[in-house]
Amino acid sequence: MIDPTPTAVTATARLAFAVAAVLSLGGNLLSFWIGWHKDSDLDAGAGYSHVFAHGWENLLNQPTYFTFLSNFLVGITSLLLALRLHRPSTLFRVLRLTGVACIVITGVVFNLLLRDGPSATPLEGFNDTVQHIVTPILTPLLWAVVGPRRQVTWRVVGLSTVVPLAWLAFTLVRGPWLDWYPYTILDVPRLGYGGVLVYVVAILGFFVAVAALLRGADAALARAGVGVGADRRR
């Protein structure tokens, strides 16, 4: 029989999720502020030429970045967990796993492939640190320590691929229309579809591997009694 989670543990877990929500959603709000006050960046050697002007144009473009999407998923699911830890619905479990896997990919891919120098302003540097380092480290750490456990099945792993695939399709369809791509690894005019496909397949494979690893870790941690909803039998 699974023992109920102690009240003190529940309160601590909910507080931790509240902090995670503030960081990830706060980072997205800062992205809106930055987009309002500056034009979008045009990378050297980019195959596209469009630049989003500061103001509404660049502000409304912020949610099309994978970083924004990842932080949004983490923020919303963390906020829901801060309000109530028991979230049995399949939709929540899919969005939670998607957020954790996406934010891990955000941290790894950005810091290994996309980082090209220091940020232009201290505020941008702070936001970059929150969205690309702090949240990508805190989120899987919090997932491992708190959980909730027993929420990841192979069905949930499969369904978790829907959001990144939809984002990718949207990005590649929108790119030629606006003559703009959010990342150099998706710059079709420069790399060609073949070159972009290499990165896409690698990152999607990485996503599935991370989601599958989380599925195995979830079961192991539940058996070990680690996290909310774990089997605490002795």
mmCIF file of the C-alpha atoms, coordinates in Angstrom:
data_MODEL
# 
_entry.id   MODEL 
# 
loop_
_atom_site.group_PDB 
_atom_site.id 
_atom_site.type_symbol 
_atom_site.label_atom_id 
_atom_site.label_alt_id 
_atom_site.label_comp_id 
_atom_site.label_asym_id 
_atom_site.label_entity_id 
_atom_site.label_seq_id 
_atom_site.pdbx_PDB_ins_code 
_atom_site.Cartn_x 
_atom_site.Cartn_y 
_atom_site.Cartn_z 
_atom_site.occupancy 
_atom_site.B_iso_or_equiv 
_atom_site.pdbx_formal_charge 
_atom_site.auth_seq_id 
_atom_site.auth_comp_id 
_atom_site.auth_asym_id 
_atom_site.auth_atom_id 
_atom_site.pdbx_PDB_model_num 
ATOM 1   C CA . MET A 1 1   ? 0.000  0.000  0.000   1.00 0.00 ? 1   MET A CA 1 
ATOM 2   C CA . ILE A 1 2   ? 1.235  3.508  -0.839  1.00 0.00 ? 2   ILE A CA 1 
ATOM 3   C CA . ASP A 1 3   ? 1.468  5.804  2.166   1.00 0.00 ? 3   ASP A CA 1 
ATOM 4   C CA . PRO A 1 4   ? 0.039  9.282  1.810   1.00 0.00 ? 4   PRO A CA 1 
ATOM 5   C CA . THR A 1 5   ? 2.621  11.960 1.219   1.00 0.00 ? 5   THR A CA 1 
ATOM 6   C CA . PRO A 1 6   ? 3.431  13.836 4.448   1.00 0.00 ? 6   PRO A CA 1 
ATOM 7   C CA . THR A 1 7   ? 1.998  17.346 4.626   1.00 0.00 ? 7   THR A CA 1 
ATOM 8   C CA . ALA A 1 8   ? 5.441  18.956 5.066   1.00 0.00 ? 8   ALA A CA 1 
ATOM 9   C CA . VAL A 1 9   ? 6.745  17.174 1.959   1.00 0.00 ? 9   VAL A CA 1 
ATOM 10  C CA . THR A 1 10  ? 3.693  18.258 -0.023  1.00 0.00 ? 10  THR A CA 1 
ATOM 11  C CA . ALA A 1 11  ? 4.108  21.884 1.046   1.00 0.00 ? 11  ALA A CA 1 
ATOM 12  C CA . THR A 1 12  ? 7.808  21.881 0.154   1.00 0.00 ? 12  THR A CA 1 
ATOM 13  C CA . ALA A 1 13  ? 7.132  20.295 -3.231  1.00 0.00 ? 13  ALA A CA 1 
ATOM 14  C CA . ARG A 1 14  ? 4.442  22.817 -4.066  1.00 0.00 ? 14  ARG A CA 1 
ATOM 15  C CA . LEU A 1 15  ? 6.740  25.693 -3.086  1.00 0.00 ? 15  LEU A CA 1 
ATOM 16  C CA . ALA A 1 16  ? 9.514  24.290 -5.281  1.00 0.00 ? 16  ALA A CA 1 
ATOM 17  C CA . PHE A 1 17  ? 7.147  24.060 -8.244  1.00 0.00 ? 17  PHE A CA 1 
ATOM 18  C CA . ALA A 1 18  ? 5.993  27.627 -7.591  1.00 0.00 ? 18  ALA A CA 1 
ATOM 19  C CA . VAL A 1 19  ? 9.617  28.815 -7.794  1.00 0.00 ? 19  VAL A CA 1 
ATOM 20  C CA . ALA A 1 20  ? 10.111 26.860 -11.042 1.00 0.00 ? 20  ALA A CA 1 
ATOM 21  C CA . ALA A 1 21  ? 6.958  28.435 -12.484 1.00 0.00 ? 21  ALA A CA 1 
ATOM 22  C CA . VAL A 1 22  ? 8.086  31.946 -11.577 1.00 0.00 ? 22  VAL A CA 1 
ATOM 23  C CA . LEU A 1 23  ? 11.496 31.414 -13.180 1.00 0.00 ? 23  LEU A CA 1 
ATOM 24  C CA . SER A 1 24  ? 10.270 29.918 -16.452 1.00 0.00 ? 24  SER A CA 1 
ATOM 25  C CA . LEU A 1 25  ? 7.233  32.146 -16.949 1.00 0.00 ? 25  LEU A CA 1 
ATOM 26  C CA . GLY A 1 26  ? 9.165  35.173 -15.695 1.00 0.00 ? 26  GLY A CA 1 
ATOM 27  C CA . GLY A 1 27  ? 11.816 34.457 -18.320 1.00 0.00 ? 27  GLY A CA 1 
ATOM 28  C CA . ASN A 1 28  ? 9.129  34.445 -21.008 1.00 0.00 ? 28  ASN A CA 1 
ATOM 29  C CA . LEU A 1 29  ? 7.770  37.768 -19.764 1.00 0.00 ? 29  LEU A CA 1 
ATOM 30  C CA . LEU A 1 30  ? 11.277 39.198 -19.991 1.00 0.00 ? 30  LEU A CA 1 
ATOM 31  C CA . SER A 1 31  ? 11.480 37.874 -23.559 1.00 0.00 ? 31  SER A CA 1 
ATOM 32  C CA . PHE A 1 32  ? 8.362  39.873 -24.368 1.00 0.00 ? 32  PHE A CA 1 
ATOM 33  C CA . TRP A 1 33  ? 9.930  42.980 -22.805 1.00 0.00 ? 33  TRP A CA 1 
ATOM 34  C CA . ILE A 1 34  ? 13.156 42.503 -24.778 1.00 0.00 ? 34  ILE A CA 1 
ATOM 35  C CA . GLY A 1 35  ? 11.200 41.940 -28.002 1.00 0.00 ? 35  GLY A CA 1 
ATOM 36  C CA . TRP A 1 36  ? 9.296  45.159 -27.399 1.00 0.00 ? 36  TRP A CA 1 
ATOM 37  C CA . HIS A 1 37  ? 12.495 47.171 -26.983 1.00 0.00 ? 37  HIS A CA 1 
ATOM 38  C CA . LYS A 1 38  ? 14.806 45.770 -29.684 1.00 0.00 ? 38  LYS A CA 1 
ATOM 39  C CA . ASP A 1 39  ? 14.765 44.338 -33.190 1.00 0.00 ? 39  ASP A CA 1 
ATOM 40  C CA . SER A 1 40  ? 15.327 40.635 -33.720 1.00 0.00 ? 40  SER A CA 1 
ATOM 41  C CA . ASP A 1 41  ? 18.911 39.563 -34.333 1.00 0.00 ? 41  ASP A CA 1 
ATOM 42  C CA . LEU A 1 42  ? 20.182 38.633 -37.793 1.00 0.00 ? 42  LEU A CA 1 
ATOM 43  C CA . ASP A 1 43  ? 23.002 36.103 -37.507 1.00 0.00 ? 43  ASP A CA 1 
ATOM 44  C CA . ALA A 1 44  ? 26.124 36.645 -39.602 1.00 0.00 ? 44  ALA A CA 1 
ATOM 45  C CA . GLY A 1 45  ? 25.906 34.542 -42.740 1.00 0.00 ? 45  GLY A CA 1 
ATOM 46  C CA . ALA A 1 46  ? 22.193 33.906 -42.372 1.00 0.00 ? 46  ALA A CA 1 
ATOM 47  C CA . GLY A 1 47  ? 20.438 32.743 -45.505 1.00 0.00 ? 47  GLY A CA 1 
ATOM 48  C CA . TYR A 1 48  ? 17.310 34.716 -44.664 1.00 0.00 ? 48  TYR A CA 1 
ATOM 49  C CA . SER A 1 49  ? 17.033 38.503 -44.443 1.00 0.00 ? 49  SER A CA 1 
ATOM 50  C CA . HIS A 1 50  ? 13.918 39.423 -42.484 1.00 0.00 ? 50  HIS A CA 1 
ATOM 51  C CA . VAL A 1 51  ? 14.304 41.291 -39.193 1.00 0.00 ? 51  VAL A CA 1 
ATOM 52  C CA . PHE A 1 52  ? 11.374 41.748 -36.813 1.00 0.00 ? 52  PHE A CA 1 
ATOM 53  C CA . ALA A 1 53  ? 11.146 45.381 -35.754 1.00 0.00 ? 53  ALA A CA 1 
ATOM 54  C CA . HIS A 1 54  ? 10.973 46.185 -32.070 1.00 0.00 ? 54  HIS A CA 1 
ATOM 55  C CA . GLY A 1 55  ? 7.504  46.718 -30.690 1.00 0.00 ? 55  GLY A CA 1 
ATOM 56  C CA . TRP A 1 56  ? 4.509  44.511 -31.375 1.00 0.00 ? 56  TRP A CA 1 
ATOM 57  C CA . GLU A 1 57  ? 6.174  42.773 -34.335 1.00 0.00 ? 57  GLU A CA 1 
ATOM 58  C CA . ASN A 1 58  ? 9.098  41.316 -32.391 1.00 0.00 ? 58  ASN A CA 1 
ATOM 59  C CA . LEU A 1 59  ? 7.081  40.898 -29.171 1.00 0.00 ? 59  LEU A CA 1 
ATOM 60  C CA . LEU A 1 60  ? 4.490  38.702 -30.905 1.00 0.00 ? 60  LEU A CA 1 
ATOM 61  C CA . ASN A 1 61  ? 7.240  36.657 -32.539 1.00 0.00 ? 61  ASN A CA 1 
ATOM 62  C CA . GLN A 1 62  ? 8.745  35.562 -29.210 1.00 0.00 ? 62  GLN A CA 1 
ATOM 63  C CA . PRO A 1 63  ? 6.459  32.510 -28.697 1.00 0.00 ? 63  PRO A CA 1 
ATOM 64  C CA . THR A 1 64  ? 7.731  31.000 -31.965 1.00 0.00 ? 64  THR A CA 1 
ATOM 65  C CA . TYR A 1 65  ? 11.122 30.226 -30.374 1.00 0.00 ? 65  TYR A CA 1 
ATOM 66  C CA . PHE A 1 66  ? 11.623 26.702 -29.043 1.00 0.00 ? 66  PHE A CA 1 
ATOM 67  C CA . THR A 1 67  ? 13.133 28.229 -25.899 1.00 0.00 ? 67  THR A CA 1 
ATOM 68  C CA . PHE A 1 68  ? 9.931  30.151 -25.221 1.00 0.00 ? 68  PHE A CA 1 
ATOM 69  C CA . LEU A 1 69  ? 7.794  27.070 -25.870 1.00 0.00 ? 69  LEU A CA 1 
ATOM 70  C CA . SER A 1 70  ? 9.905  24.903 -23.559 1.00 0.00 ? 70  SER A CA 1 
ATOM 71  C CA . ASN A 1 71  ? 9.818  27.431 -20.738 1.00 0.00 ? 71  ASN A CA 1 
ATOM 72  C CA . PHE A 1 72  ? 6.086  27.938 -21.223 1.00 0.00 ? 72  PHE A CA 1 
ATOM 73  C CA . LEU A 1 73  ? 5.365  24.205 -20.902 1.00 0.00 ? 73  LEU A CA 1 
ATOM 74  C CA . VAL A 1 74  ? 7.560  23.954 -17.814 1.00 0.00 ? 74  VAL A CA 1 
ATOM 75  C CA . GLY A 1 75  ? 5.995  27.079 -16.321 1.00 0.00 ? 75  GLY A CA 1 
ATOM 76  C CA . ILE A 1 76  ? 2.371  26.083 -16.847 1.00 0.00 ? 76  ILE A CA 1 
ATOM 77  C CA . THR A 1 77  ? 2.803  22.500 -15.630 1.00 0.00 ? 77  THR A CA 1 
ATOM 78  C CA . SER A 1 78  ? 4.864  23.669 -12.652 1.00 0.00 ? 78  SER A CA 1 
ATOM 79  C CA . LEU A 1 79  ? 2.207  26.229 -11.767 1.00 0.00 ? 79  LEU A CA 1 
ATOM 80  C CA . LEU A 1 80  ? -0.494 23.553 -11.896 1.00 0.00 ? 80  LEU A CA 1 
ATOM 81  C CA . LEU A 1 81  ? 1.592  21.308 -9.642  1.00 0.00 ? 81  LEU A CA 1 
ATOM 82  C CA . ALA A 1 82  ? 2.129  24.192 -7.230  1.00 0.00 ? 82  ALA A CA 1 
ATOM 83  C CA . LEU A 1 83  ? -1.643 24.507 -6.957  1.00 0.00 ? 83  LEU A CA 1 
ATOM 84  C CA . ARG A 1 84  ? -2.319 20.758 -6.699  1.00 0.00 ? 84  ARG A CA 1 
ATOM 85  C CA . LEU A 1 85  ? 0.146  17.873 -6.882  1.00 0.00 ? 85  LEU A CA 1 
ATOM 86  C CA . HIS A 1 86  ? -2.369 15.216 -7.867  1.00 0.00 ? 86  HIS A CA 1 
ATOM 87  C CA . ARG A 1 87  ? -2.710 15.559 -11.646 1.00 0.00 ? 87  ARG A CA 1 
ATOM 88  C CA . PRO A 1 88  ? -3.908 12.235 -13.087 1.00 0.00 ? 88  PRO A CA 1 
ATOM 89  C CA . SER A 1 89  ? -5.059 13.344 -16.550 1.00 0.00 ? 89  SER A CA 1 
ATOM 90  C CA . THR A 1 90  ? -3.253 12.021 -19.610 1.00 0.00 ? 90  THR A CA 1 
ATOM 91  C CA . LEU A 1 91  ? -3.079 15.526 -21.100 1.00 0.00 ? 91  LEU A CA 1 
ATOM 92  C CA . PHE A 1 92  ? -1.235 16.876 -18.079 1.00 0.00 ? 92  PHE A CA 1 
ATOM 93  C CA . ARG A 1 93  ? 1.178  13.931 -18.034 1.00 0.00 ? 93  ARG A CA 1 
ATOM 94  C CA . VAL A 1 94  ? 1.960  14.420 -21.714 1.00 0.00 ? 94  VAL A CA 1 
ATOM 95  C CA . LEU A 1 95  ? 2.518  18.166 -21.335 1.00 0.00 ? 95  LEU A CA 1 
ATOM 96  C CA . ARG A 1 96  ? 4.654  17.625 -18.228 1.00 0.00 ? 96  ARG A CA 1 
ATOM 97  C CA . LEU A 1 97  ? 6.905  15.089 -19.933 1.00 0.00 ? 97  LEU A CA 1 
ATOM 98  C CA . THR A 1 98  ? 7.070  17.234 -23.068 1.00 0.00 ? 98  THR A CA 1 
ATOM 99  C CA . GLY A 1 99  ? 8.108  20.257 -21.023 1.00 0.00 ? 99  GLY A CA 1 
ATOM 100 C CA . VAL A 1 100 ? 10.828 18.401 -19.117 1.00 0.00 ? 100 VAL A CA 1 
ATOM 101 C CA . ALA A 1 101 ? 12.271 16.798 -22.267 1.00 0.00 ? 101 ALA A CA 1 
ATOM 102 C CA . CYS A 1 102 ? 12.051 20.041 -24.285 1.00 0.00 ? 102 CYS A CA 1 
ATOM 103 C CA . ILE A 1 103 ? 13.785 22.132 -21.622 1.00 0.00 ? 103 ILE A CA 1 
ATOM 104 C CA . VAL A 1 104 ? 16.617 19.600 -21.381 1.00 0.00 ? 104 VAL A CA 1 
ATOM 105 C CA . ILE A 1 105 ? 17.045 19.833 -25.163 1.00 0.00 ? 105 ILE A CA 1 
ATOM 106 C CA . THR A 1 106 ? 16.891 23.634 -24.962 1.00 0.00 ? 106 THR A CA 1 
ATOM 107 C CA . GLY A 1 107 ? 19.752 23.703 -22.488 1.00 0.00 ? 107 GLY A CA 1 
ATOM 108 C CA . VAL A 1 108 ? 21.926 21.178 -24.305 1.00 0.00 ? 108 VAL A CA 1 
ATOM 109 C CA . VAL A 1 109 ? 21.374 22.325 -27.896 1.00 0.00 ? 109 VAL A CA 1 
ATOM 110 C CA . PHE A 1 110 ? 21.577 26.045 -27.181 1.00 0.00 ? 110 PHE A CA 1 
ATOM 111 C CA . ASN A 1 111 ? 24.736 25.849 -25.120 1.00 0.00 ? 111 ASN A CA 1 
ATOM 112 C CA . LEU A 1 112 ? 26.492 23.377 -27.427 1.00 0.00 ? 112 LEU A CA 1 
ATOM 113 C CA . LEU A 1 113 ? 25.326 24.498 -30.885 1.00 0.00 ? 113 LEU A CA 1 
ATOM 114 C CA . LEU A 1 114 ? 23.728 27.939 -30.798 1.00 0.00 ? 114 LEU A CA 1 
ATOM 115 C CA . ARG A 1 115 ? 25.585 30.072 -28.257 1.00 0.00 ? 115 ARG A CA 1 
ATOM 116 C CA . ASP A 1 116 ? 27.668 32.591 -30.189 1.00 0.00 ? 116 ASP A CA 1 
ATOM 117 C CA . GLY A 1 117 ? 28.980 35.050 -27.628 1.00 0.00 ? 117 GLY A CA 1 
ATOM 118 C CA . PRO A 1 118 ? 27.972 37.237 -24.691 1.00 0.00 ? 118 PRO A CA 1 
ATOM 119 C CA . SER A 1 119 ? 24.558 38.871 -24.569 1.00 0.00 ? 119 SER A CA 1 
ATOM 120 C CA . ALA A 1 120 ? 24.179 42.466 -25.727 1.00 0.00 ? 120 ALA A CA 1 
ATOM 121 C CA . THR A 1 121 ? 22.817 43.829 -22.435 1.00 0.00 ? 121 THR A CA 1 
ATOM 122 C CA . PRO A 1 122 ? 22.859 42.726 -18.765 1.00 0.00 ? 122 PRO A CA 1 
ATOM 123 C CA . LEU A 1 123 ? 19.096 42.099 -18.884 1.00 0.00 ? 123 LEU A CA 1 
ATOM 124 C CA . GLU A 1 124 ? 19.451 39.857 -21.932 1.00 0.00 ? 124 GLU A CA 1 
ATOM 125 C CA . GLY A 1 125 ? 22.316 38.067 -20.199 1.00 0.00 ? 125 GLY A CA 1 
ATOM 126 C CA . PHE A 1 126 ? 20.190 37.501 -17.108 1.00 0.00 ? 126 PHE A CA 1 
ATOM 127 C CA . ASN A 1 127 ? 17.276 36.194 -19.178 1.00 0.00 ? 127 ASN A CA 1 
ATOM 128 C CA . ASP A 1 128 ? 19.604 33.983 -21.185 1.00 0.00 ? 128 ASP A CA 1 
ATOM 129 C CA . THR A 1 129 ? 20.955 32.471 -17.959 1.00 0.00 ? 129 THR A CA 1 
ATOM 130 C CA . VAL A 1 130 ? 17.471 31.845 -16.571 1.00 0.00 ? 130 VAL A CA 1 
ATOM 131 C CA . GLN A 1 131 ? 16.034 30.310 -19.738 1.00 0.00 ? 131 GLN A CA 1 
ATOM 132 C CA . HIS A 1 132 ? 19.057 28.399 -21.034 1.00 0.00 ? 132 HIS A CA 1 
ATOM 133 C CA . ILE A 1 133 ? 20.881 27.358 -17.862 1.00 0.00 ? 133 ILE A CA 1 
ATOM 134 C CA . VAL A 1 134 ? 18.897 27.701 -14.630 1.00 0.00 ? 134 VAL A CA 1 
ATOM 135 C CA . THR A 1 135 ? 15.555 26.314 -15.802 1.00 0.00 ? 135 THR A CA 1 
ATOM 136 C CA . PRO A 1 136 ? 17.097 23.488 -17.894 1.00 0.00 ? 136 PRO A CA 1 
ATOM 137 C CA . ILE A 1 137 ? 19.005 22.356 -14.780 1.00 0.00 ? 137 ILE A CA 1 
ATOM 138 C CA . LEU A 1 138 ? 16.316 22.984 -12.172 1.00 0.00 ? 138 LEU A CA 1 
ATOM 139 C CA . THR A 1 139 ? 13.474 21.299 -14.087 1.00 0.00 ? 139 THR A CA 1 
ATOM 140 C CA . PRO A 1 140 ? 14.902 17.765 -14.442 1.00 0.00 ? 140 PRO A CA 1 
ATOM 141 C CA . LEU A 1 141 ? 16.398 18.024 -10.945 1.00 0.00 ? 141 LEU A CA 1 
ATOM 142 C CA . LEU A 1 142 ? 13.008 18.895 -9.487  1.00 0.00 ? 142 LEU A CA 1 
ATOM 143 C CA . TRP A 1 143 ? 11.395 16.144 -11.550 1.00 0.00 ? 143 TRP A CA 1 
ATOM 144 C CA . ALA A 1 144 ? 13.892 13.600 -10.190 1.00 0.00 ? 144 ALA A CA 1 
ATOM 145 C CA . VAL A 1 145 ? 13.558 14.640 -6.543  1.00 0.00 ? 145 VAL A CA 1 
ATOM 146 C CA . VAL A 1 146 ? 9.826  15.427 -6.388  1.00 0.00 ? 146 VAL A CA 1 
ATOM 147 C CA . GLY A 1 147 ? 8.159  13.850 -9.395  1.00 0.00 ? 147 GLY A CA 1 
ATOM 148 C CA . PRO A 1 148 ? 5.243  13.313 -9.245  1.00 0.00 ? 148 PRO A CA 1 
ATOM 149 C CA . ARG A 1 149 ? 5.953  9.640  -9.821  1.00 0.00 ? 149 ARG A CA 1 
ATOM 150 C CA . ARG A 1 150 ? 4.162  6.991  -11.906 1.00 0.00 ? 150 ARG A CA 1 
ATOM 151 C CA . GLN A 1 151 ? 3.069  9.421  -14.608 1.00 0.00 ? 151 GLN A CA 1 
ATOM 152 C CA . VAL A 1 152 ? 5.236  8.335  -17.536 1.00 0.00 ? 152 VAL A CA 1 
ATOM 153 C CA . THR A 1 153 ? 4.122  5.420  -19.711 1.00 0.00 ? 153 THR A CA 1 
ATOM 154 C CA . TRP A 1 154 ? 5.178  4.476  -23.236 1.00 0.00 ? 154 TRP A CA 1 
ATOM 155 C CA . ARG A 1 155 ? 1.901  5.941  -24.484 1.00 0.00 ? 155 ARG A CA 1 
ATOM 156 C CA . VAL A 1 156 ? 2.748  9.234  -22.791 1.00 0.00 ? 156 VAL A CA 1 
ATOM 157 C CA . VAL A 1 157 ? 6.241  9.094  -24.346 1.00 0.00 ? 157 VAL A CA 1 
ATOM 158 C CA . GLY A 1 158 ? 4.716  8.654  -27.805 1.00 0.00 ? 158 GLY A CA 1 
ATOM 159 C CA . LEU A 1 159 ? 2.187  11.443 -27.346 1.00 0.00 ? 159 LEU A CA 1 
ATOM 160 C CA . SER A 1 160 ? 4.901  13.780 -26.052 1.00 0.00 ? 160 SER A CA 1 
ATOM 161 C CA . THR A 1 161 ? 6.394  13.978 -29.561 1.00 0.00 ? 161 THR A CA 1 
ATOM 162 C CA . VAL A 1 162 ? 3.290  15.778 -30.900 1.00 0.00 ? 162 VAL A CA 1 
ATOM 163 C CA . VAL A 1 163 ? 4.240  19.243 -29.610 1.00 0.00 ? 163 VAL A CA 1 
ATOM 164 C CA . PRO A 1 164 ? 7.859  19.348 -30.919 1.00 0.00 ? 164 PRO A CA 1 
ATOM 165 C CA . LEU A 1 165 ? 6.751  17.883 -34.266 1.00 0.00 ? 165 LEU A CA 1 
ATOM 166 C CA . ALA A 1 166 ? 3.993  20.478 -34.556 1.00 0.00 ? 166 ALA A CA 1 
ATOM 167 C CA . TRP A 1 167 ? 6.445  23.278 -33.666 1.00 0.00 ? 167 TRP A CA 1 
ATOM 168 C CA . LEU A 1 168 ? 8.894  22.016 -36.278 1.00 0.00 ? 168 LEU A CA 1 
ATOM 169 C CA . ALA A 1 169 ? 6.231  21.800 -38.996 1.00 0.00 ? 169 ALA A CA 1 
ATOM 170 C CA . PHE A 1 170 ? 4.991  25.297 -38.136 1.00 0.00 ? 170 PHE A CA 1 
ATOM 171 C CA . THR A 1 171 ? 8.533  26.704 -38.201 1.00 0.00 ? 171 THR A CA 1 
ATOM 172 C CA . LEU A 1 172 ? 9.490  25.184 -41.560 1.00 0.00 ? 172 LEU A CA 1 
ATOM 173 C CA . VAL A 1 173 ? 6.195  26.194 -43.222 1.00 0.00 ? 173 VAL A CA 1 
ATOM 174 C CA . ARG A 1 174 ? 6.346  29.727 -41.820 1.00 0.00 ? 174 ARG A CA 1 
ATOM 175 C CA . GLY A 1 175 ? 10.047 30.223 -42.630 1.00 0.00 ? 175 GLY A CA 1 
ATOM 176 C CA . PRO A 1 176 ? 9.846  30.686 -46.420 1.00 0.00 ? 176 PRO A CA 1 
ATOM 177 C CA . TRP A 1 177 ? 6.672  32.759 -46.060 1.00 0.00 ? 177 TRP A CA 1 
ATOM 178 C CA . LEU A 1 178 ? 8.329  35.316 -43.746 1.00 0.00 ? 178 LEU A CA 1 
ATOM 179 C CA . ASP A 1 179 ? 11.933 34.756 -44.868 1.00 0.00 ? 179 ASP A CA 1 
ATOM 180 C CA . TRP A 1 180 ? 12.928 34.124 -41.258 1.00 0.00 ? 180 TRP A CA 1 
ATOM 181 C CA . TYR A 1 181 ? 14.039 31.142 -39.160 1.00 0.00 ? 181 TYR A CA 1 
ATOM 182 C CA . PRO A 1 182 ? 14.509 31.118 -35.371 1.00 0.00 ? 182 PRO A CA 1 
ATOM 183 C CA . TYR A 1 183 ? 17.828 29.219 -35.266 1.00 0.00 ? 183 TYR A CA 1 
ATOM 184 C CA . THR A 1 184 ? 20.872 28.752 -37.469 1.00 0.00 ? 184 THR A CA 1 
ATOM 185 C CA . ILE A 1 185 ? 20.376 24.968 -37.474 1.00 0.00 ? 185 ILE A CA 1 
ATOM 186 C CA . LEU A 1 186 ? 16.973 25.517 -39.141 1.00 0.00 ? 186 LEU A CA 1 
ATOM 187 C CA . ASP A 1 187 ? 18.216 28.074 -41.688 1.00 0.00 ? 187 ASP A CA 1 
ATOM 188 C CA . VAL A 1 188 ? 16.917 26.355 -44.840 1.00 0.00 ? 188 VAL A CA 1 
ATOM 189 C CA . PRO A 1 189 ? 18.193 28.997 -47.331 1.00 0.00 ? 189 PRO A CA 1 
ATOM 190 C CA . ARG A 1 190 ? 21.743 28.533 -46.001 1.00 0.00 ? 190 ARG A CA 1 
ATOM 191 C CA . LEU A 1 191 ? 21.820 24.818 -45.187 1.00 0.00 ? 191 LEU A CA 1 
ATOM 192 C CA . GLY A 1 192 ? 19.209 23.461 -47.562 1.00 0.00 ? 192 GLY A CA 1 
ATOM 193 C CA . TYR A 1 193 ? 16.527 21.028 -46.486 1.00 0.00 ? 193 TYR A CA 1 
ATOM 194 C CA . GLY A 1 194 ? 19.058 18.204 -46.448 1.00 0.00 ? 194 GLY A CA 1 
ATOM 195 C CA . GLY A 1 195 ? 21.333 20.051 -44.053 1.00 0.00 ? 195 GLY A CA 1 
ATOM 196 C CA . VAL A 1 196 ? 18.438 21.026 -41.789 1.00 0.00 ? 196 VAL A CA 1 
ATOM 197 C CA . LEU A 1 197 ? 17.127 17.451 -41.869 1.00 0.00 ? 197 LEU A CA 1 
ATOM 198 C CA . VAL A 1 198 ? 20.337 16.180 -40.279 1.00 0.00 ? 198 VAL A CA 1 
ATOM 199 C CA . TYR A 1 199 ? 19.834 18.448 -37.267 1.00 0.00 ? 199 TYR A CA 1 
ATOM 200 C CA . VAL A 1 200 ? 16.095 17.740 -37.103 1.00 0.00 ? 200 VAL A CA 1 
ATOM 201 C CA . VAL A 1 201 ? 16.542 13.962 -37.049 1.00 0.00 ? 201 VAL A CA 1 
ATOM 202 C CA . ALA A 1 202 ? 19.318 14.192 -34.462 1.00 0.00 ? 202 ALA A CA 1 
ATOM 203 C CA . ILE A 1 203 ? 17.335 16.464 -32.147 1.00 0.00 ? 203 ILE A CA 1 
ATOM 204 C CA . LEU A 1 204 ? 14.122 14.442 -32.494 1.00 0.00 ? 204 LEU A CA 1 
ATOM 205 C CA . GLY A 1 205 ? 16.110 11.312 -31.729 1.00 0.00 ? 205 GLY A CA 1 
ATOM 206 C CA . PHE A 1 206 ? 17.567 13.064 -28.700 1.00 0.00 ? 206 PHE A CA 1 
ATOM 207 C CA . PHE A 1 207 ? 14.063 14.072 -27.599 1.00 0.00 ? 207 PHE A CA 1 
ATOM 208 C CA . VAL A 1 208 ? 12.764 10.498 -27.787 1.00 0.00 ? 208 VAL A CA 1 
ATOM 209 C CA . ALA A 1 209 ? 15.853 9.241  -25.968 1.00 0.00 ? 209 ALA A CA 1 
ATOM 210 C CA . VAL A 1 210 ? 15.373 11.781 -23.160 1.00 0.00 ? 210 VAL A CA 1 
ATOM 211 C CA . ALA A 1 211 ? 11.653 10.954 -22.868 1.00 0.00 ? 211 ALA A CA 1 
ATOM 212 C CA . ALA A 1 212 ? 12.402 7.222  -22.782 1.00 0.00 ? 212 ALA A CA 1 
ATOM 213 C CA . LEU A 1 213 ? 15.107 7.783  -20.163 1.00 0.00 ? 213 LEU A CA 1 
ATOM 214 C CA . LEU A 1 214 ? 12.623 9.738  -18.058 1.00 0.00 ? 214 LEU A CA 1 
ATOM 215 C CA . ARG A 1 215 ? 10.174 6.874  -18.374 1.00 0.00 ? 215 ARG A CA 1 
ATOM 216 C CA . GLY A 1 216 ? 12.730 4.378  -17.034 1.00 0.00 ? 216 GLY A CA 1 
ATOM 217 C CA . ALA A 1 217 ? 13.918 6.755  -14.331 1.00 0.00 ? 217 ALA A CA 1 
ATOM 218 C CA . ASP A 1 218 ? 10.339 7.418  -13.225 1.00 0.00 ? 218 ASP A CA 1 
ATOM 219 C CA . ALA A 1 219 ? 9.717  3.711  -12.640 1.00 0.00 ? 219 ALA A CA 1 
ATOM 220 C CA . ALA A 1 220 ? 13.033 3.235  -10.836 1.00 0.00 ? 220 ALA A CA 1 
ATOM 221 C CA . LEU A 1 221 ? 12.568 6.269  -8.602  1.00 0.00 ? 221 LEU A CA 1 
ATOM 222 C CA . ALA A 1 222 ? 9.002  5.191  -7.779  1.00 0.00 ? 222 ALA A CA 1 
ATOM 223 C CA . ARG A 1 223 ? 10.253 1.776  -6.657  1.00 0.00 ? 223 ARG A CA 1 
ATOM 224 C CA . ALA A 1 224 ? 12.948 3.473  -4.580  1.00 0.00 ? 224 ALA A CA 1 
ATOM 225 C CA . GLY A 1 225 ? 10.340 5.648  -2.845  1.00 0.00 ? 225 GLY A CA 1 
ATOM 226 C CA . VAL A 1 226 ? 11.697 8.918  -4.214  1.00 0.00 ? 226 VAL A CA 1 
ATOM 227 C CA . GLY A 1 227 ? 9.186  11.661 -4.968  1.00 0.00 ? 227 GLY A CA 1 
ATOM 228 C CA . VAL A 1 228 ? 5.512  12.408 -4.514  1.00 0.00 ? 228 VAL A CA 1 
ATOM 229 C CA . GLY A 1 229 ? 3.364  9.393  -5.401  1.00 0.00 ? 229 GLY A CA 1 
ATOM 230 C CA . ALA A 1 230 ? 6.220  6.903  -5.025  1.00 0.00 ? 230 ALA A CA 1 
ATOM 231 C CA . ASP A 1 231 ? 5.762  3.525  -3.361  1.00 0.00 ? 231 ASP A CA 1 
ATOM 232 C CA . ARG A 1 232 ? 6.908  4.147  0.240   1.00 0.00 ? 232 ARG A CA 1 
ATOM 233 C CA . ARG A 1 233 ? 6.383  0.618  1.498   1.00 0.00 ? 233 ARG A CA 1 
ATOM 234 C CA . ARG A 1 234 ? 9.069  -0.792 3.781   1.00 0.00 ? 234 ARG A CA 1 
# 
